[in-house]
Amino acid sequence: MKKQSLIIALLAAAGFMGTSAFAADGTVNITGELTAVTCSVHGGTPGATTGDVDVTLPPIPAAKLDVAGKTAGSTGYKIYVGATGETGCADGTHASVHYEASSPAIDSVTGNLKNNTPVATGGADLVQVQISDASATPTAPINLFTNTNSTPVVVSGNTAELPFTAQYISTGAAKVGTVDTAVQYSVVLN
């Protein structure tokens, strides 16, 4: 009996000590909402069959991106929400875009997109791609790592257009090569 009591006492003490090793330093409070609004998402052109958007930046001489922070090659694109007669995409709904911070190409320091083409296989060096919210006044770069949502646009006629730009941004004296990157997004409706 003494042996059993000793084992129980040791297990209880170990359990108590184990919980102190996991003491919390804070709390992350998470809220959300699921809505009944359903709008289709069309990438690049109204009525496109997917939400994917292809953006081709123009060829730019590397010399134009000779110091960190210089930008060039700004190219616009749009994400379309809803369609004429799509009654589930109700007029008056606010639509915005949330770029997913978990996208692998996002640089958590700059908030821009890293080049996915390695320098060893012909990728440009010391250059990233910056996304800007063209609905904002003035057009504002989006930190893709810490962003909230783009400027909301109101659905009218069961449709909405969300405009953005993509451009090169140097992280130093850019080196010649190709640029290829991508980011995932979700459309937020409320």
C-alpha positions as CSV (number, residue, x, y, z in Angstrom):
1,M,0.0,0.0,0.0
2,K,2.9,2.4,0.9
3,K,4.4,1.6,-2.5
4,Q,1.2,2.4,-4.3
5,S,0.7,5.6,-2.4
6,L,4.3,6.7,-3.2
7,I,3.7,6.0,-7.0
8,I,0.5,8.0,-7.0
9,A,2.2,10.9,-5.1
10,L,5.1,10.9,-7.6
11,L,2.7,10.8,-10.7
12,A,0.7,13.6,-9.2
13,A,3.8,15.7,-8.6
14,A,5.1,14.9,-12.1
15,G,1.8,16.0,-13.6
16,F,1.8,19.2,-11.6
17,M,5.4,20.0,-12.7
18,G,4.6,19.2,-16.3
19,T,1.8,21.8,-16.5
20,S,4.0,24.6,-15.3
21,A,6.3,23.9,-18.3
22,F,3.4,24.9,-20.6
23,A,2.5,28.2,-18.9
24,A,0.9,30.6,-21.4
25,D,2.3,34.0,-22.2
26,G,-0.8,35.3,-23.9
27,T,-3.9,34.5,-25.8
28,V,-4.7,34.8,-29.5
29,N,-8.4,35.6,-29.8
30,I,-9.9,34.5,-33.1
31,T,-13.3,35.5,-34.5
32,G,-14.9,34.9,-37.8
33,E,-18.2,34.8,-39.6
34,L,-19.8,32.5,-42.2
35,T,-22.3,34.3,-44.5
36,A,-25.1,33.3,-46.9
37,V,-23.7,35.5,-49.6
38,T,-22.4,33.5,-52.5
39,C,-20.6,35.3,-55.4
40,S,-18.6,33.5,-58.0
41,V,-15.0,34.6,-58.5
42,H,-13.5,35.2,-62.0
43,G,-9.8,35.9,-62.4
44,G,-8.6,38.3,-65.0
45,T,-11.7,38.6,-67.1
46,P,-15.5,38.7,-66.3
47,G,-16.9,35.2,-66.7
48,A,-13.6,33.4,-66.5
49,T,-14.0,29.8,-65.4
50,T,-11.6,30.0,-62.5
51,G,-10.4,32.6,-60.1
52,D,-6.8,32.4,-61.4
53,V,-5.2,35.5,-62.8
54,D,-2.2,35.6,-65.1
55,V,-0.2,38.9,-64.9
56,T,2.7,39.4,-67.3
57,L,5.1,42.2,-66.2
58,P,6.9,43.9,-69.0
59,P,10.6,43.3,-69.6
60,I,12.6,46.0,-67.7
61,P,16.3,46.7,-67.9
62,A,17.9,45.6,-64.6
63,A,19.7,49.0,-64.5
64,K,16.3,50.6,-63.6
65,L,16.3,48.7,-60.4
66,D,19.8,49.6,-59.3
67,V,19.1,50.3,-55.6
68,A,16.7,48.8,-53.0
69,G,13.2,50.1,-53.1
70,K,13.0,51.1,-56.7
71,T,9.9,50.0,-58.6
72,A,9.1,49.5,-62.3
73,G,6.8,47.7,-64.7
74,S,3.5,48.4,-62.9
75,T,0.8,46.3,-64.5
76,G,-2.9,46.3,-63.6
77,Y,-5.1,43.3,-63.2
78,K,-8.7,42.8,-61.8
79,I,-10.5,40.1,-59.9
80,Y,-14.2,40.0,-60.8
81,V,-16.9,38.9,-58.4
82,G,-20.4,37.8,-59.4
83,A,-22.1,38.0,-62.7
84,T,-25.1,39.6,-64.2
85,G,-28.2,37.9,-62.9
86,E,-26.3,36.0,-60.1
87,T,-28.9,36.7,-57.4
88,G,-26.8,35.0,-54.7
89,C,-24.3,37.9,-55.2
90,A,-26.6,40.5,-53.7
91,D,-26.3,44.2,-54.6
92,G,-25.0,46.3,-51.7
93,T,-22.6,43.5,-50.6
94,H,-19.1,44.6,-49.9
95,A,-16.4,42.6,-51.7
96,S,-12.7,42.7,-50.9
97,V,-9.6,40.5,-51.4
98,H,-7.6,38.9,-48.7
99,Y,-4.2,37.7,-49.9
100,E,-3.3,34.5,-48.0
101,A,-0.2,35.1,-45.8
102,S,0.5,31.3,-45.9
103,S,1.4,31.6,-49.6
104,P,4.9,30.2,-49.9
105,A,6.4,33.0,-52.0
106,I,5.6,35.8,-49.5
107,D,8.6,37.3,-47.9
108,S,7.6,37.8,-44.2
109,V,10.1,40.8,-43.9
110,T,9.2,42.9,-46.9
111,G,5.6,41.7,-47.5
112,N,6.3,41.3,-51.2
113,L,6.6,38.2,-53.3
114,K,9.9,36.4,-53.7
115,N,11.1,35.2,-57.1
116,N,10.5,31.5,-57.4
117,T,13.0,31.1,-60.2
118,P,16.4,30.2,-58.7
119,V,19.4,32.4,-59.8
120,A,21.2,29.2,-60.7
121,T,18.6,28.4,-63.4
122,G,18.3,31.9,-64.8
123,G,16.2,33.7,-62.2
124,A,16.7,37.5,-61.6
125,D,18.4,38.3,-58.3
126,L,17.6,41.0,-55.8
127,V,14.1,41.6,-57.1
128,Q,10.6,40.8,-55.8
129,V,7.1,41.6,-56.9
130,Q,4.9,44.1,-55.0
131,I,1.1,44.0,-55.1
132,S,-0.8,47.3,-54.7
133,D,-4.5,48.0,-54.0
134,A,-5.7,50.1,-56.9
135,S,-9.0,50.8,-55.2
136,A,-7.2,52.8,-52.5
137,T,-6.7,56.5,-52.9
138,P,-3.8,56.8,-53.6
139,T,-2.9,53.3,-54.8
140,A,-1.3,51.6,-51.9
141,P,1.2,48.8,-51.7
142,I,-0.1,45.8,-49.7
143,N,2.1,44.0,-47.2
144,L,1.0,40.5,-48.1
145,F,2.3,39.0,-44.9
146,T,0.4,41.4,-42.5
147,N,-2.4,42.6,-44.7
148,T,-6.0,42.7,-43.7
149,N,-8.3,43.1,-46.7
150,S,-8.2,45.3,-49.8
151,T,-10.4,48.3,-50.1
152,P,-14.0,47.1,-50.2
153,V,-16.0,47.5,-53.4
154,V,-19.8,47.5,-53.4
155,V,-21.6,44.9,-55.6
156,S,-23.9,46.5,-58.1
157,G,-25.9,44.6,-60.8
158,N,-24.7,41.4,-59.0
159,T,-21.1,42.2,-60.0
160,A,-18.0,43.9,-58.7
161,E,-14.4,44.6,-60.0
162,L,-11.5,44.6,-57.6
163,P,-8.5,46.4,-59.2
164,F,-4.8,45.7,-58.3
165,T,-1.3,46.3,-59.7
166,A,1.8,44.2,-59.7
167,Q,5.3,45.6,-60.2
168,Y,8.9,44.8,-59.7
169,I,10.6,46.1,-56.6
170,S,14.3,45.8,-56.0
171,T,15.9,44.6,-52.8
172,G,19.3,45.8,-54.0
173,A,21.0,46.2,-57.3
174,A,18.9,43.8,-59.4
175,K,20.6,41.2,-61.5
176,V,19.3,40.1,-65.0
177,G,17.0,37.0,-65.2
178,T,13.4,35.8,-65.2
179,V,10.8,36.4,-62.5
180,D,8.1,34.0,-61.6
181,T,6.0,34.1,-58.5
182,A,2.4,33.5,-57.2
183,V,0.1,34.3,-54.3
184,Q,-3.2,32.8,-53.2
185,Y,-6.2,34.9,-52.4
186,S,-9.7,34.7,-51.0
187,V,-12.6,37.0,-51.7
188,V,-14.3,38.4,-48.6
189,L,-18.0,39.2,-48.8
190,N,-20.0,41.1,-46.2
